Amino acid sequence: MVLQDMKLRIIFMGTPDFAVPSLDVLVQNGYEVVAVITSADKLGGRGRNQLLESPVKKYAVSKGIPVLQPLNLKAPAFLEELRSYQANLQIVVAFRMLPELVWNMPAIGTFNLHGSLLPKYRGAAPINWAIINGDKETGVTTFFLQHQIDTGNILFQEKIPIKPDETAGELHDQMMELGAQVVLKTVKSVERNDIHPAVQDETLASHAPKIFHETCMIDFNLSPTKLHDFVRGMNPYPAAWTMLDGLEFKILRSSPEIAAHSYPNGQLLSDQKSYLKYTVTGGFLNVLELQLQGRKRMGIRDFLNGYKVVFNNF
């Protein structure tokens, strides 16, 4: 419930780069962010002996904002500390699931920024699945949290087109900036007590489950267009992959080629100089950028110049 004539005291929750512009836009517009909640520091880097801080933590520290990094969101000590900030609004951007004790704490409520046009693509990987499924547009949504994940009443949505060859990484960066503007729009509307939450239409709901390594294995029985969408939807991470000479072979950029052929699907073809393509249902998948296990990313010409493999040529 939104209370009139209340000065906003905001707690921001987020971890990755995607969340930083949303936090920054609040700070730049003079809103009082009383604390930030983010993931715990973890070991990483070369030798896994470097303590890594989340991008949100780095930004918050640079602005002098208190940072909380709870391991257990239900721990009494954390809940007591959270209450001590007397926040009346919480904003979640790319953070983990919250228990009701947390999201129901502030008087106004807790809203989340999600990277899809809800109720479409509820779940962990909405940007990836929108591209994998060949969608022509997607967007961002703000909504109030409730018990079931990504089902709360919608506050604002903004659409963005998906270009034919756009990768998940490229779309992510655009949506990151668009999302920040929608967060700001939502906060301003909350501040004016001018919000009109809309119930999600369950008949339009779809899911965007978390992507695992095995999810990324290439199925050469797909059509060229479907497989091209799969490749760009997995770029840059975790990347679509197959095997080559016993090594994992990531395909990072591709182009579809519709053509009749008599080859079995999954056969590798090349002139050993300028092109490498896989046979698929109804055509070919041209490999434009790749990464062989243990090597750096490279374009196809550089790869063919330095790596010799026995191909099945035309």
Steps between C-alpha positions, in 0.01 A plus 500: 500500500633843406486766768455864408741777600776259595864570421647197335768303683620237256686175544642371171569130440712379209827337404621507135580772249138495382392654832755782519331751264174463696679581825694783337187665359350514849814656644534748214139611546548569869306210650604384845641149464558413865665163436587249232463124531717288271669161480788401722854544371643186343836366393580511129751614243821321413560226755169587667685692770365847429202629699240625252238760588174535310465795260215633716718491810783683323263774391337532842836526676609770254193703599527437873183292517491235776526145361344186647609157377289242681553130444159421650214737421294355784766536769365701798811718515462598134128570534566719802767694313270537200222645717744744657527690170126578515462475123152540361582375148721218376615458140632173362704475180672169420513359852398168646153399619388678815307349790170668586655627824723720284284606205199574720697711749479856358174697527478571126623160388774349287510523123715308257640577155468198269656463156190405304147612421330311780322266522717377214831341599470472873819358644877526506598549134240715320745679269652174376169328435348796314784476247510120490130498417548749218292781653501834321458706817531476874514754781517565872236496771476635852260324735427462869631176648264236628526131591540337157807605302445772236121498547444831681285785375662692215596864549674602174625337180715624215565313174821465302552342156728200453716530188541192275866437591501649850658290773380454855797706621421789269131498593591474870698825479211685336246366747728593789470867407130479413436326832662783693262750341200283583620467861523879520155540345358254751660673799372840386149360467520339843619830641195676348270221620405460134530129428237268360615139536356260241442130560699273267305299243582139585389380156804683351754364748814320384824403669871569456675234706860521608749393234751227580803376310313202360221733383752662265593192300417559133230293333584483129150374421370854538447728201771755410294789639411320823861401555624852423256634762629240745861604443436872547273435798790326677760768415710598690421261783475209543536459119366236263738209462574174325810280483795519256793257516402407854497862618209724589433735211299815573320675217459866591379659177338343198287562195220280368505369144182352357584242232421147391770239560541126530746494790412355840440763768801603705760450228781756492587662167777747416728632225778513763536876440191715534198304614397226736143379513292225655226320313162537668138434410421707192839661455822595676623687804800717409744544789626860518657518846601215727707386793669163521560363849819647645525772235383858460199619302575553132343562162467216254787605271746523790382164626540326163841662453633349820303180560507204269228242509383243247182642350244340275518736203250555223 
